[in-house]
Amino acid sequence: MPNIKSAKKRVKVTAVKTLRNKMFKSQMKTTIKKFYAAVESGDKSAASAAYTPAVVIVDKAVKRNIMHKNAAAHKKSQFTLALNKMA
């Protein structure tokens, strides 16, 4: 445990940010799973409706430094390919 006041504050702030990042990652994974579930069901309209939130949440992850921009680009490309293969 830190003894210095500023170090104690950093521990608290880091704990809050870690929790916020975990919550966001969980939400992101759920959104992605919903998209892939819609693709697996074969319903084109449901998949295209789930595509937009999946792309948006991946972009937000990049903005929040939770995901690397190249990893996000790869993920969005996978989404697009999966959606286009349904046709």
Secondary structure, DSSP 8 states (H G I E B T S, - for coil): ---SHHHHHHHHHHHHHHHHHHHHHHHHHHHHHHHHHHHHHT-HHHHHHHHHHHHHHHHHHHHTTSS-HHHHHHHHHHHHHHHHHT-
